[in-house]
Amino acid sequence: MFVTRLLLALLLALSPRAYAADVSKGDGTQATQYQDYVPGTSASTPAVSACGSGPSPSVSGNETRGKITVGGGVVTSCTLTLVSTPNSCYAFGSGVTAIIGGSLSSNVFTISTSLTVGGGTITYLCFLYGGDAIMTMQRAEFSKTRRELEPLVQAHYLEVAHYSDIPLDVDWDGYRLMEVDHPGFGLRCYTLRDEGILRGYAVFMLRTNLHYRGSLQAVQDVVYLDPPLRGQRIGARFLDYCDGELRKEQVQVVYHHSKITHDFGATLEHLGYELIEKIYGRRLDKT
């Protein structure tokens, strides 16, 4: 398994955005992207407060997405007040190293940082939806889903990165090169949507194992589920869906890795996975 991971990493190393109203869900229908998802009162501009002194802080955008211009001084938090109560919000940007996300019980969203961000900018992304959720799961073209993936990838990094001093810098071109429809090799991306909005993803690397050439295997590269959807067995159903799709391609074994601090081993074992090995890391650039 380690050799497989190493080879995949080496293969990756060899290797104008635009907002769109719709993207393919993979089943011939269309799903609205979050960038243009403005339900109900979300066209309103939220208010920002407690966000620095000097020049007044300002916000541009609406209740689903936008950018905060931070005031001067020592700023370690900003408060965003929306008209509606979103299901979840994320914030990221230069200097924002801590993130407040997940379920919200009010329309007030406080963004906390561990660095001073006075005079900088913070991007926010909020999910709002009403009624019964409509969950869809589908295989997606990774390169065409990039614009939707980016904010969730950033939130994922801020939540789970073990070496947080190593900046996130995704090799999107490397992933694109892996996205080939070739027997025994390639990248598979699956997405989970809630009323058309991207709420989770799972990416796998496929190839025949170097030790067992007759065995096509899938190694999970990354998997993420928006925090408000956790604890409802949605993640288990999503992973089971991914396994079903991989089974159709004659994949014999699927491997998952799970962070110690964000362990979803119980979910995997419920689905029939076995604990096989541990992964250790050592920093060689630090004494």
TALINDA-V783033 format. One record per helix or strand. SS is the DSSP state (H for helix, E for strand). FROM is the first residue (numbers start at 1). LEN is the number of residues. Records with the same first field share a line. If there is no record, write none. Layout:
BEGIN
SS: FROM-LEN, FROM-LEN
END
This chain:
BEGIN
H: 2-12, 34-3, 40-4, 142-19, 172-7, 227-3, 234-15, 265-6
E: 22-3, 30-3, 47-3, 53-1, 58-4, 65-5, 72-1, 77-5, 88-5, 103-1, 108-5, 121-7, 135-6, 182-1, 185-10, 197-12, 216-10, 253-3
END
